[in-house]
Amino acid sequence: MGFFFALLILSFFVILVSNAAWIVLNAISIMTIGIQSILRADTFVENIYFSTFLKWIILADVLWIISFLGFASKRKHYKTNPKLHHLSYNPIDKPKICVIIPAYNEELTIEHVIKDYINQKYVKDVLVIDNHSSDKTVEIAKQCGATVITKKTNMGINHSYHVGLNESLKTDSNIIVLTEADGTYSGYDLQKMIPYLDNCDVVVGSRQAQVLTEKGNQNTLMHTWGNYIVAKLLQIKYLTIRHFGVILLTDIGCSYRCIRREGLEKIVGKITFPGTDKVIVSSESGLFTILFTILGIENDLKSVEVPVTFKKRMGSSKTRSGEKIQGFRYGLNFIWFILWR
């Protein structure tokens, strides 16, 4: 499916550019030749009628539409098992939450973040995965009551998520939460995310609702639209005709999410290469959230996206995703991974 889907999407952009180029060239022709050529029908209209370029464009358009309809028709019964992919009710009677916080030199924010989560209802464990910080992050985290797992070397945030997820399964928590140490997410959002776990396995946050975002946060126009477009690309890849996708997404890069313990147990071993501790996506790629979502879909975990509050970052970005060039690279990595995964 990956090759055909990639071919379908890439050909779409080629056809889109070809159609746009034809329209622009003929618009220029109208402006240069003038309305009289249209009235006489001796140049402009004849050029359109006899245009070989136009005929190839129309042929390509028709072939693409037929290919997409073929792709869509195969999804008529995709992910439609009533037990796995439709409504069920499986409440968690005694929620016990383990919060995972990757951290690297976060001494300015870590106290605020830990206390924010540790004071939330049902939170039993807070795990800080220290990525070999050189400041007082570890010391402050321990003083705040968190369990700190310190790595000997900086292996990136993706590896920290991997370590945290495995460590969370050593606790007796039945709900695992991923968040960040920069203060952008709010602990109280757990109170609206957790109830959805009665009907699904994974709850993913979305930072797209303007009224839930603090003015001046780090999500620029490029981030907002880029995350939305790539999210829809992933949604189309796992298209189900009746419901537009097995998961409805608006924000591909949001790392704030909750997962049931039994759901995590199904996918945690697939985050790394077999027999190794190496995460299958590099730490510099920012791809962990996409990998997590895809593994959930491919392993029949029910996922729901919920709007969450999003505040201005406390401290500086460690991934440099706020820089335009780096952010653009992230976007290309996201698209490439979704196309060929």
C-alpha positions as CSV (number, residue, x, y, z in Angstrom):
1,M,0.0,0.0,0.0
2,G,2.9,2.4,0.8
3,F,4.2,2.5,-2.8
4,F,0.8,3.0,-4.4
5,F,-0.2,5.6,-1.9
6,A,3.1,7.5,-2.4
7,L,2.7,7.3,-6.2
8,L,-0.9,8.6,-5.9
9,I,0.0,11.6,-3.7
10,L,3.2,12.5,-5.6
11,S,1.3,12.3,-9.0
12,F,-1.4,14.5,-7.5
13,F,1.1,17.3,-6.9
14,V,2.5,16.9,-10.4
15,I,-0.9,17.1,-12.0
16,L,-1.8,20.0,-9.8
17,V,1.2,22.0,-10.9
18,S,0.5,21.0,-14.6
19,N,-3.1,22.3,-14.4
20,A,-2.0,25.5,-12.6
21,A,0.7,26.1,-15.2
22,W,-1.7,25.7,-18.1
23,I,-4.2,28.1,-16.5
24,V,-1.5,30.7,-15.8
25,L,-0.1,30.5,-19.3
26,N,-3.5,30.9,-20.9
27,A,-4.3,33.7,-18.5
28,I,-1.2,35.5,-19.7
29,S,-2.2,34.8,-23.3
30,I,-5.6,36.5,-22.7
31,M,-3.9,39.5,-21.2
32,T,-1.3,39.8,-24.0
33,I,-3.4,38.9,-27.1
34,G,-6.5,40.6,-25.8
35,I,-10.2,40.0,-25.8
36,Q,-10.4,40.4,-29.6
37,S,-8.7,37.1,-30.2
38,I,-11.4,35.4,-28.2
39,L,-14.2,37.1,-30.2
40,R,-12.5,36.2,-33.5
41,A,-11.9,32.6,-32.3
42,D,-8.9,32.5,-34.6
43,T,-6.1,32.2,-32.2
44,F,-6.8,31.8,-28.4
45,V,-9.8,29.5,-28.6
46,E,-8.3,27.5,-31.4
47,N,-5.1,27.1,-29.4
48,I,-7.1,25.7,-26.5
49,Y,-9.1,23.4,-28.8
50,F,-6.1,22.0,-30.6
51,S,-3.7,22.1,-27.5
52,T,-1.9,18.8,-27.2
53,F,-0.8,19.9,-23.7
54,L,-4.4,20.3,-22.6
55,K,-5.3,16.9,-23.9
56,W,-2.5,15.3,-21.9
57,I,-3.6,17.2,-18.8
58,I,-7.2,16.0,-19.2
59,L,-6.0,12.4,-19.7
60,A,-3.8,12.6,-16.6
61,D,-6.6,14.1,-14.6
62,V,-9.0,11.3,-15.6
63,L,-6.4,8.6,-14.9
64,W,-5.7,10.0,-11.5
65,I,-9.4,10.2,-10.6
66,I,-9.8,6.6,-11.6
67,S,-6.8,5.6,-9.6
68,F,-8.1,7.4,-6.5
69,L,-11.5,5.9,-6.9
70,G,-9.8,2.5,-7.1
71,F,-7.8,3.2,-3.9
72,A,-11.0,4.4,-2.2
73,S,-13.0,1.4,-3.3
74,K,-10.5,-0.9,-1.6
75,R,-11.2,0.9,1.7
76,K,-14.9,0.0,1.7
77,H,-14.3,-2.7,4.3
78,Y,-11.0,-1.3,5.7
79,K,-10.9,-1.3,9.5
80,T,-14.6,-2.1,9.9
81,N,-14.4,-4.9,12.5
82,P,-17.2,-4.0,14.9
83,K,-15.2,-5.3,17.9
84,L,-11.9,-3.6,17.0
85,H,-12.9,-0.4,15.1
86,H,-16.3,0.7,16.2
87,L,-18.0,1.7,19.5
88,S,-17.3,-0.2,22.6
89,Y,-17.4,0.7,26.3
90,N,-14.6,-0.5,28.5
91,P,-14.4,1.9,31.5
92,I,-11.3,2.1,33.7
93,D,-12.7,1.7,37.2
94,K,-9.7,2.8,39.2
95,P,-7.5,5.0,37.0
96,K,-3.8,5.2,37.9
97,I,-1.8,7.5,35.7
98,C,1.9,7.5,35.0
99,V,3.1,10.7,33.4
100,I,6.3,10.6,31.2
101,I,8.3,13.9,30.9
102,P,11.4,13.9,28.7
103,A,13.8,16.6,29.9
104,Y,17.1,18.2,28.9
105,N,18.4,21.2,30.7
106,E,14.9,22.2,31.9
107,E,15.8,23.7,35.4
108,L,13.7,26.8,34.7
109,T,10.5,24.8,34.0
110,I,10.7,21.3,35.4
111,E,9.4,22.2,38.9
112,H,6.3,23.9,37.5
113,V,5.6,21.1,35.1
114,I,6.0,18.3,37.6
115,K,3.8,20.0,40.2
116,D,1.2,20.7,37.6
117,Y,0.8,16.9,36.8
118,I,1.5,15.5,40.2
119,N,-1.4,17.5,41.7
120,Q,-3.9,16.1,39.1
121,K,-6.5,13.5,40.1
122,Y,-5.4,9.9,39.5
123,V,-1.7,10.8,38.8
124,K,0.3,8.2,40.7
125,D,3.7,8.3,39.1
126,V,5.7,11.1,37.3
127,L,8.7,9.8,35.4
128,V,11.3,12.4,34.3
129,I,13.6,10.9,31.6
130,D,16.7,13.0,31.9
131,N,18.6,13.3,28.6
132,H,22.0,13.8,30.4
133,S,21.3,17.4,31.5
134,S,24.1,19.6,32.6
135,D,22.1,21.9,34.9
136,K,19.9,21.3,38.0
137,T,17.1,19.5,36.2
138,V,17.6,16.2,38.0
139,E,18.1,17.7,41.4
140,I,14.9,19.8,41.1
141,A,12.9,16.9,39.7
142,K,13.7,14.6,42.6
143,Q,12.9,17.4,45.1
144,C,9.4,17.7,43.5
145,G,8.7,14.0,44.0
146,A,9.3,12.7,40.5
147,T,11.1,9.5,39.7
148,V,14.2,10.4,37.6
149,I,15.8,8.1,35.0
150,T,19.1,9.6,33.9
151,K,20.7,8.6,30.6
152,K,24.5,8.5,30.4
153,T,24.5,10.3,27.1
154,N,22.2,12.6,25.2
155,M,20.3,10.3,22.8
156,G,17.5,12.6,21.9
157,I,13.9,13.0,22.8
158,N,12.6,10.1,20.8
159,H,14.8,7.7,22.8
160,S,13.6,9.4,26.0
161,Y,10.0,8.6,25.0
162,H,11.0,5.0,24.3
163,V,12.8,4.7,27.7
164,G,9.8,6.4,29.5
165,L,7.2,4.1,27.9
166,N,9.2,1.0,28.9
167,E,9.7,2.3,32.5
168,S,6.0,3.1,32.8
169,L,5.2,-0.5,32.3
170,K,7.2,-1.3,35.4
171,T,4.7,0.6,37.5
172,D,1.1,-0.6,38.2
173,S,-0.4,2.4,36.3
174,N,-3.1,1.6,33.8
175,I,-2.9,4.9,31.9
176,I,0.3,6.3,30.5
177,V,0.6,9.9,29.5
178,L,3.3,11.6,27.3
179,T,3.9,15.3,27.7
180,E,6.8,17.8,27.5
181,A,8.9,19.7,30.0
182,D,8.5,23.2,28.4
183,G,5.2,24.1,30.1
184,T,3.2,24.3,26.9
185,Y,0.7,21.7,28.0
186,S,-1.6,21.8,31.0
187,G,-2.1,19.0,33.5
188,Y,-5.8,19.8,34.0
189,D,-6.5,18.7,30.4
190,L,-6.1,15.1,31.6
191,Q,-9.6,15.5,33.1
192,K,-11.1,15.8,29.7
193,M,-8.8,13.4,27.9
194,I,-9.0,10.4,30.3
195,P,-12.8,9.9,30.0
196,Y,-12.4,9.1,26.3
197,L,-10.3,6.1,27.2
198,D,-13.6,4.4,28.2
199,N,-14.3,4.1,24.5
200,C,-10.8,4.0,22.9
201,D,-7.2,3.1,23.5
202,V,-5.4,6.3,22.6
203,V,-6.3,10.0,23.1
204,V,-4.2,12.4,21.1
205,G,-4.1,16.2,21.7
206,S,-4.7,18.9,19.1
207,R,-3.3,22.4,19.4
208,Q,-5.4,23.8,16.6
209,A,-8.3,25.5,18.5
210,Q,-7.5,29.2,18.7
211,V,-9.5,29.8,21.8
212,L,-7.5,27.2,23.6
213,T,-4.1,28.6,22.6
214,E,-2.2,31.3,24.4
215,K,-1.4,34.2,22.2
216,G,2.3,34.3,21.2
217,N,2.8,30.5,21.5
218,Q,5.6,29.0,19.3
219,N,3.2,27.5,16.7
220,T,3.6,29.9,13.7
221,L,1.4,30.1,10.7
222,M,3.7,27.6,9.0
223,H,3.5,25.2,12.0
224,T,-0.3,25.4,12.2
225,W,-1.0,24.8,8.5
226,G,1.8,22.4,8.1
227,N,0.6,20.2,11.0
228,Y,-2.9,20.3,9.6
229,I,-2.0,19.4,6.0
230,V,0.3,16.6,7.1
231,A,-2.4,15.3,9.5
232,K,-4.9,15.1,6.7
233,L,-2.3,13.3,4.6
234,L,-2.0,10.6,7.3
235,Q,-5.8,10.5,7.6
236,I,-6.1,9.9,3.9
237,K,-3.6,7.1,4.0
238,Y,-5.8,5.2,6.4
239,L,-8.9,6.3,4.7
240,T,-12.3,4.6,5.5
241,I,-14.9,5.9,3.0
242,R,-17.8,6.2,5.4
243,H,-16.0,8.0,8.2
244,F,-13.2,9.7,6.2
245,G,-10.5,7.8,8.1
246,V,-10.0,5.4,10.9
247,I,-8.8,8.5,12.9
248,L,-9.7,12.1,12.3
249,L,-6.6,14.3,12.7
250,T,-5.9,18.1,12.7
251,D,-2.5,18.2,14.4
252,I,0.2,15.7,13.5
253,G,2.9,17.1,15.8
254,C,1.2,17.2,19.2
255,S,3.1,15.1,21.6
256,Y,0.5,15.3,24.4
257,R,-1.4,12.0,24.5
258,C,-2.7,9.2,26.7
259,I,-2.8,5.5,26.1
260,R,-4.3,2.6,28.0
261,R,-1.7,0.2,29.4
262,E,-2.9,-2.8,27.3
263,G,-2.7,-0.6,24.2
264,L,0.9,0.4,25.0
265,E,1.9,-3.2,25.5
266,K,0.8,-4.0,22.0
267,I,3.1,-1.4,20.4
268,V,6.0,-0.6,22.7
269,G,8.2,-3.4,21.3
270,K,7.7,-2.0,17.7
271,I,9.1,1.4,18.5
272,T,12.7,0.1,18.2
273,F,14.5,-2.1,15.7
274,P,14.1,-5.8,16.6
275,G,16.6,-6.9,19.3
276,T,18.0,-3.3,19.8
277,D,17.4,-0.2,21.9
278,K,17.5,2.0,18.8
279,V,14.3,3.9,17.9
280,I,13.4,3.3,14.3
281,V,13.0,7.1,13.8
282,S,16.0,9.4,14.4
283,S,15.9,11.8,17.3
284,E,16.5,14.7,14.9
285,S,13.5,13.9,12.8
286,G,10.6,14.8,15.2
287,L,8.8,11.7,13.9
288,F,8.0,10.0,17.1
289,T,4.5,11.4,17.4
290,I,3.7,10.2,13.8
291,L,5.3,6.8,14.5
292,F,3.2,6.4,17.7
293,T,0.0,7.3,15.8
294,I,0.7,5.0,12.9
295,L,1.6,2.0,15.2
296,G,-1.7,2.5,17.0
297,I,-3.6,2.5,13.8
298,E,-1.8,-0.5,12.3
299,N,-2.2,-2.5,15.5
300,D,-6.0,-1.8,15.8
301,L,-5.9,0.6,18.6
302,K,-8.8,3.0,18.6
303,S,-7.6,6.6,18.6
304,V,-9.4,9.9,19.2
305,E,-8.1,13.4,18.9
306,V,-9.2,16.0,21.5
307,P,-8.5,19.8,21.6
308,V,-6.1,20.7,24.4
309,T,-4.8,24.0,25.7
310,F,-1.5,25.2,24.4
311,K,0.6,27.9,26.1
312,K,3.8,29.8,25.3
313,R,7.0,27.8,25.8
314,M,8.9,28.4,29.0
315,G,12.6,28.4,28.1
316,S,14.1,27.7,24.7
317,S,13.4,25.0,22.1
318,K,15.9,22.1,22.1
319,T,14.8,20.8,18.7
320,R,15.0,24.2,16.9
321,S,11.6,23.4,15.2
322,G,10.7,27.1,15.6
323,E,13.3,28.1,13.0
324,K,11.8,28.3,9.5
325,I,14.4,26.1,7.7
326,Q,14.4,23.5,10.5
327,G,10.6,23.5,10.6
328,F,10.4,23.1,6.8
329,R,12.8,20.1,7.1
330,Y,10.6,18.6,9.8
331,G,7.6,18.9,7.5
332,L,9.4,17.2,4.6
333,N,10.5,14.4,6.9
334,F,6.9,14.0,8.1
335,I,5.5,13.8,4.5
336,W,8.2,11.4,3.4
337,F,7.7,9.1,6.4
338,I,3.9,8.9,5.9
339,L,4.3,8.2,2.1
340,W,6.7,5.4,2.4
341,R,6.0,3.9,5.8
